[in-house]
Amino acid sequence: MASGVQRPMPRRRNGHTTAVTIGAERFYLTANQRDDGSLGEVFIHWGKHGTSSAGLVSTYAIALSVGLRHRVPLAELIQPGLDQYFLPNGRTDDPEIPRVWSAVDYIARRLAIDWLPYSERAALGVYTLTERVGRGMLREGSGGAGNYGPPSLLPCRPHGPRHRPP
């Protein structure tokens, strides 16, 4: 769990930016690493600066970064975002994560794939499309589709009434 002690980021950081389209919306996720190679901070850009949507995803990125700075494990930070359902959702142009329930679901999955070892991702139920196909995890049914609609390249584990197909 978190120790409460802050770890400052180095002045010069290595990292990468992932651009993704979810539905018709374009997002940019920047993840910077610490000197030890672990994830240190996250930035998310969506839409026009000053809009509610841009502010909300920016606030989510700040919350993730503050948690990381205080040594909260990444898996604990992203787990609540997995399977969150709201717009925009649906198809993405990311070949490893072809469908998502929301932008927060995508961000949590992308960070898990990029920064967590397979065993931690598997415990969270986060797999790439290649891993799902290789392990035979696509659902049986109409042409590999899940029991609720579009082709089941869905990276999610639907449960309960709050989850509906994108």
N, C-alpha and C positions, 0 to 999 in steps of 0.2 A: 504494500500500500504506500501511500505518499508519506514522505518524511517531513514535508513542510519546508525544507531547505531549498532555496532557489539555486538553480544552476544557470549561470549567465551564458549567453550564446557568444561564440567567438566573433570577432570583428568581421572577418571574412568567412563566408559560409559556402559550403557546397550544397547544392540542391537541384531540384528540377521542377518544371511547370508542366502540368498535364492539361491540355485543352480537350474538352468533351462537349458534345451536344446531347442534351437530354430533351426528348421531344423536339421542340423547335428552339430551345434556349441554349445559349452558349455559356459555358462555365470555364474558369481557369483556376486550377488548384496548384498552389506552389507549396512544396514541402522542402524545408531546409534541414540539414543535418548538423549535429554537433561534431566536435573533433573526434569523439569516440565512435562515430558512424551511426549513432542512434538519431531518431527523429527529434528535432528540437523546436520547430515552430511551423505553423501552417498559415497560409493566406488563401482566401477564396475571393474571386471576383466574379460577379454575375450582374449583368445588366448595367443600367445607367447609375452612376454614382449619385447617392442621395435618395434613391428609391427605398421603399420598405424592404423589398426582396434583397437588394444589395446590402442593406444594413443588417438584416437577419443572418445571412450567410457569413458576413464579416464578423458578427458577434459570435457565431458558432466557431469560427476559426480562432478568434481570440480566446474563447473558453478552452478549446483544445490546446492552444499554445501555453496558456497559464497552467493547465494541468500538467503538461509535459515539463514545464519549467520547475514545477514542484514535485517531480518524479512520480507522478501517477502513471501506472503502466498504460501504454497505448490501448491495449485490449479493453481495459476498464473504461477508457474515455470514449471509444467508438461503439461499444456494445449497445448503449441506448439508442444510437442512431440507426442501427440495422433494422430493416423492415419498416421504417417509418413511412407512412403512406400519405402523400399530398402532391399537388402539382408543382412543377412539372414532373412527370414520370413517364415510364414506357421505354421505348427503344433509345439506345445510345449509339454513338459511333465508336465506342471503345470495344475492340474485338474480345477483350478478356471479360468484360462485363456488359453483355449486349442488352440487358433489360434491368431496370431498377424501379423501385416503388417511389423514390423521390430523390431530390438532389442530396439530401443528408444521407440517405441510404447509399447513393453512389460514393460520396466522399468517404464514408466509413469503410466501404468495401475497397476502394482504391487505396486508402491508407493501409488497410490490413494487408492487401496483396503486395504493396511496395515495401512495407516496413516490418511485418511480422513473419516469424518462421511458420512453416506449414502446419506444425502441430498446434500452434496457438490459433491460426486461422481456422483449422478444422474444428477446434473446440467451439469456435464462434459460428461455424457453419458457412464460412466464406471460402469459396473456391472459384478459380478461374473457369472459363468455359472449357478449356482444354482438360483441366482436372476433372470436371463434371463428366465430360464425354468419356475420358479414359477410365474413370471409375464406374461407368454405367449408371450415373446418378440422374440422368434425364428421366422424367416420369413416363410410365407406360400410358398408352391411350392413343387417341387419334393422331397418328403420325408423330409420336414422340411428344405430343402436346400434353400438358398437365390436365387435371380433371376440371379446369376452370377457364379454358379459353385459348389464348394465343400460344404459338409454339413455345414449348417449355424450355427456353433458354433462360428462364427466370432464375436469378441467383438467390432467390428468397426461400424461406421456410414459412409459408403462410400458416397462420394459426389465429383462430378467433375471428369475430365478425368485423373487426376494424380493417382487415386486410381484404382488398379486392384487387382483381387483376388490373394492371395498368392498361 
